[in-house]
C-alpha cells in the first residue's frame, strides 16, 4: 500500500507549544502501544478524515476544538488523568488521487448512502485495528463525514458481540482493545446495506456526540439523525454551518466538555470526577 512520502511523523499543535497535546501523522513512528490502560499513560484519540482528504489535511479542520479542549483542561478545576493528549491522524487505506505522490485518501468506494456494498470497507477497518494494536490503547475517536461513519463502526466493533460478514480480525476486536470512552461524529451517517446492520443493532453503548450542520448539502440531516438513533448514549448538536467541523465557540465548548467529561477529567452530572483505569 502506498504512503505519501511527505508525511510528517509528529509535531506540536499550533499555538500549543507549551501544551501537552501532540499530533502524529503517517508514517507513524514504531509502535509504542501494548501497555495496559492506566492513569499514567497518554490519552490517545484517533482522528479520521473525510472522503478525498488525508490526516494532514484534516489536521487543520478541528484547530479551534483542540485549542478549546486544551484551554478547558488547563483553566478549569479538572483532574487530569494523564500528562498529555496524543492525536493520531490516520489516512484512509485507498488512494483516491492520481500519482504516487498524491495525498488524497478514502475509506471505501461506493455510494455510502445507498443500499450497496462499500468496496474497501474491510481494509479500512483492518487498517485502523492495526493502528490500535501498534499504538494503542486509544480512549476515543473523532471523525468527519465518511470518517465519522467509520468512527461509529469502529466504536461499535470494540464493544464486542457484533457479527459481520466482513473479512476483519474479530478476535482482536473482542480481546485486545477495550471499548472507547467516547466518540465524536461530525456529519456522520449510517451505512444502509443490510449486511452492515450488525454495526448498529444492538445500539452502540459508547457515549457518542453527533453534530449536524444546518446547511449541509452533502449529508442530509436525516442520515445523521439515523446514525444518532443507533446510539443509546447519544448527544446531538445542531449548528448553523455547512459541511465542516464547527468552529463557533459554543459548539467547540460543548464537544470539549463532552470529551473531558468522558475521559474523567471533568465532573459528571452527579459531580464526580473519576479517572477510569479500565479503558
URTA-V201648 format. One record per residue. RES is the residue in one letter. PSI is psi in whole degrees, -180 to 180 (999 if undefined). OMEGA is omega as a letter, one per 40 degrees, with the letter a starting at -180 (none if undefined). NEAR is the number of other ideal C-beta (glycine too) atoms within 12 Angstrom. Layout:
res: {RES;RES}
psi: {PSI;PSI}
omega: {OMEGA;OMEGA}
near: {NEAR;NEAR}
//
This chain:
res: {X;X;X;X;X;X;X;X;X;X;X;X;X;X;X;X;X;X;X;X;X;X;X;X;X;X;X;X;X;X;X;X;X;X;X;X;X;X;X;X;X;X;X;X;X;X;X;X;X;X;X;X;X;X;X;X;X;X;X;X;X;X;X;X;X;X;X;X;X;X;X;X;X;X;X;X;X;X;X;X;X;X;X;X;X;X;X;X;X;X;X;X;X;X;X;X;X;X;X;X;X;X;X;X;X;X;X;X;X;X;X;X;X;X;X;X;X;X;X;X;X;X;X;X;X;X;X;X;X;X;X;X;X;X;X;X;X;X;X;X;X;X;X;X;X;X;X;X;X;X;X;X;X;X;X;X;X;X;X;X;X;X;X;X;X;X;X;X;X;X;X;X;X;X;X;X;X;X;X;X;X;X;X;X;X;X;X;X;X;X;X;X;X;X;X;X;X;X;X;X;X;X;X;X;X;X;X;X;X;X;X;X;X;X;X;X;X;X;X;X;X;X;X;X;X;X;X;X;X;X;X;X;X;X;X;X;X;X;X;X;X;X;X;X;X;X;X;X;X;X;X;X;X;X;X;X;X;X;X;X;X;X;X;X;X;X;X;X;X;X;X;X;X;X;X;X;X;X;X}
psi: {128;149;143;126;-20;3;143;131;-49;153;165;153;145;142;8;39;-30;5;163;45;126;144;138;141;163;146;129;153;165;141;137;21;-164;-12;160;137;132;169;-12;-19;167;153;119;137;129;140;116;119;172;-177;136;29;-162;171;-44;-33;-46;-27;-35;-13;-44;28;-46;-40;-47;-40;-42;-39;-46;-43;-48;-39;-34;-37;-27;170;73;156;95;123;1;165;-5;159;133;126;121;110;103;138;145;157;-13;124;123;-20;175;141;151;-21;-1;141;48;121;162;161;-3;167;132;178;104;-21;-7;169;63;160;146;112;130;-2;-41;-36;-38;-46;-44;-36;-44;-38;-36;-39;-42;-43;-40;-27;2;-173;154;146;-25;-178;143;127;154;129;-120;-31;-32;-38;-40;-38;-42;-39;-47;-42;-44;-48;-33;-16;-12;176;33;128;132;152;-3;153;77;163;84;-35;-45;-47;-36;-10;-20;-28;133;164;154;157;-23;164;145;125;111;117;46;173;161;138;141;-21;140;-29;-18;5;-31;-16;-25;-8;120;172;150;128;-24;139;128;131;128;136;133;125;123;-33;29;117;-3;-47;108;147;-38;-34;-38;-40;-31;-43;-41;-38;-20;2;123;-31;73;149;131;126;135;133;156;101;-176;-151;77;168;125;146;-7;148;-46;-44;-44;-28;-43;-50;-34;-44;-39;-48;-50;-33;-43;-16;-16;12;-23;153;143;-172;-25;-3;9;141;120;128;106;143;9;11;999}
omega: {a;i;i;a;a;a;i;a;a;i;a;i;i;i;a;a;a;a;i;i;a;i;a;a;i;e;a;i;i;a;i;a;i;i;i;i;a;i;a;a;i;i;a;a;i;i;a;a;i;a;i;i;i;i;a;i;a;a;a;a;a;a;i;i;a;i;a;i;i;a;a;a;a;a;a;a;a;i;a;a;i;a;a;i;i;i;a;a;a;i;i;a;a;i;a;a;a;i;a;a;a;i;i;a;i;a;a;i;a;i;a;a;a;i;i;i;i;i;i;a;i;i;i;a;a;i;i;i;i;i;i;a;a;a;a;e;i;a;a;a;i;a;i;i;i;i;i;i;i;i;i;i;i;i;i;a;a;i;i;i;i;i;a;i;a;i;a;a;a;a;i;a;a;a;a;a;i;i;i;i;a;i;i;a;i;i;i;i;a;i;a;a;a;i;a;a;a;i;a;i;e;a;i;a;i;i;a;i;a;i;i;i;a;a;a;i;a;a;i;a;a;i;i;i;i;i;i;a;i;a;a;i;a;i;a;i;i;a;i;a;i;a;i;i;a;a;a;a;a;a;a;i;i;a;i;i;i;a;a;i;a;i;a;a;i;i;i;a;i;i;a;i;a;i;a;i;a;i;none}
near: {18;21;24;26;13;16;27;21;18;25;18;22;31;17;15;24;12;11;24;23;37;31;34;38;31;36;25;33;18;11;19;21;26;16;18;16;30;19;23;15;26;30;41;40;43;43;48;52;42;41;38;27;34;37;41;28;30;41;36;23;33;41;25;26;42;39;24;33;41;36;23;28;33;21;15;21;14;25;21;28;31;31;17;26;38;36;43;43;45;46;45;45;31;29;25;27;21;11;12;13;14;22;31;25;40;34;45;33;23;23;17;37;25;15;16;18;21;33;19;28;37;28;28;42;41;27;33;41;36;28;39;37;24;27;33;38;37;43;45;44;48;51;48;46;40;45;47;49;48;52;47;48;49;46;51;40;42;41;32;23;18;29;19;27;17;29;14;28;23;23;13;23;34;20;13;26;36;26;35;45;38;43;50;50;52;50;44;54;43;38;39;23;25;16;19;36;20;26;39;35;19;17;24;39;24;35;32;47;42;46;46;36;32;22;18;30;13;27;36;21;25;15;31;39;24;26;46;34;22;35;37;19;25;32;27;26;32;25;30;17;23;19;30;31;41;37;26;22;17;19;31;33;27;27;41;37;31;36;40;41;36;36;39;30;34;30;19;19;10;8;10;13;22;20;26;27;19;15;31}
//
